[in-house]
Amino acid sequence: MINKLNFDESNLSITMKMADLKALFFDWQDEWAKKLAEANKVKEKQEWYSTRETAQIFHKSISTINRWKVSGYLTARSIGGRDYYSKKEIELKLGAA
């Protein structure tokens, strides 16, 4: 695959065929696509979201999410001093919007 490899203290030079470089790139691309798909599956199974994640979902500031919590619009569950919001409640609020 690699035809020539040169290096010194601060530089590395690799000579290879274009077809090999393309194959290497597409292998890398497939590997990362699989990792991203796995990460998305984990995210889909998530039942609770942090305040920051909830703000991102609603496209609102963290301050707005905290005001919604105080007003009762959203219900938070505190775990270890941090607030988490139910995926089901978020989906219901988004569906009602």
C-alpha positions as CSV (number, residue, x, y, z in Angstrom):
1,M,0.0,0.0,0.0
2,I,2.7,2.5,1.0
3,N,5.4,2.8,-1.7
4,K,7.7,5.2,0.1
5,L,8.0,6.7,3.6
6,N,10.3,9.5,4.5
7,F,10.5,11.4,7.8
8,D,12.7,13.8,9.7
9,E,12.3,15.6,13.0
10,S,9.2,17.5,12.0
11,N,8.0,16.2,8.7
12,L,6.5,13.0,7.3
13,S,6.1,12.2,3.6
14,I,4.2,9.2,2.4
15,T,4.0,8.1,-1.3
16,M,1.2,5.8,-2.3
17,K,-1.0,5.1,-5.3
18,M,-4.2,7.2,-5.7
19,A,-6.3,4.1,-5.6
20,D,-4.8,3.0,-2.3
21,L,-5.4,6.5,-0.9
22,K,-9.1,6.4,-2.0
23,A,-9.6,3.0,-0.5
24,L,-8.0,4.2,2.8
25,F,-10.2,7.2,2.8
26,F,-13.5,5.3,2.1
27,D,-12.6,2.7,4.8
28,W,-12.1,5.5,7.3
29,Q,-15.3,7.2,6.1
30,D,-17.3,3.9,6.6
31,E,-15.8,3.4,10.0
32,W,-16.8,6.9,11.2
33,A,-20.3,6.6,9.7
34,K,-20.8,3.4,11.7
35,K,-19.6,5.1,14.9
36,L,-22.0,8.0,14.3
37,A,-24.9,5.7,13.7
38,E,-24.2,3.8,16.9
39,A,-24.0,7.1,18.8
40,N,-27.3,8.2,17.4
41,K,-28.9,4.9,18.5
42,V,-27.7,5.5,22.0
43,K,-29.1,9.0,21.9
44,E,-32.5,7.8,20.7
45,K,-32.7,5.4,23.7
46,Q,-32.0,8.3,26.1
47,E,-34.9,8.9,28.5
48,W,-33.7,12.0,30.3
49,Y,-32.0,15.2,29.1
50,S,-29.8,17.7,30.9
51,T,-30.8,21.4,31.1
52,R,-28.3,22.2,28.3
53,E,-29.6,19.4,26.1
54,T,-33.2,20.4,26.7
55,A,-32.3,24.0,25.8
56,Q,-30.8,22.8,22.5
57,I,-33.9,20.7,21.7
58,F,-36.2,23.7,22.3
59,H,-33.8,26.2,20.7
60,K,-34.0,28.3,23.9
61,S,-31.5,29.5,26.4
62,I,-30.7,27.7,29.6
63,S,-32.3,30.6,31.5
64,T,-35.6,30.0,29.7
65,I,-35.5,26.3,30.6
66,N,-34.9,27.3,34.2
67,R,-37.8,29.7,34.1
68,W,-40.0,27.0,32.6
69,K,-39.0,24.7,35.5
70,V,-39.8,27.4,38.1
71,S,-43.2,28.2,36.5
72,G,-44.1,24.5,36.3
73,Y,-44.2,24.4,32.4
74,L,-41.4,21.7,32.6
75,T,-40.9,19.2,35.4
76,A,-37.3,18.6,36.4
77,R,-35.8,15.6,38.2
78,S,-32.7,16.6,40.2
79,I,-30.0,14.0,40.4
80,G,-26.7,15.0,42.0
81,G,-27.6,18.6,42.1
82,R,-28.3,18.7,38.3
83,D,-31.7,18.9,36.7
84,Y,-32.9,16.4,34.1
85,Y,-36.0,16.5,31.9
86,S,-38.1,13.6,30.7
87,K,-37.9,12.8,27.0
88,K,-41.6,12.0,27.0
89,E,-42.5,15.4,28.5
90,I,-40.3,17.2,26.0
91,E,-41.8,15.3,23.1
92,L,-45.3,16.2,24.4
93,K,-44.4,19.9,24.6
94,L,-42.9,19.9,21.2
95,G,-46.0,18.1,19.7
96,A,-48.2,20.7,21.3
97,A,-46.2,23.7,19.9
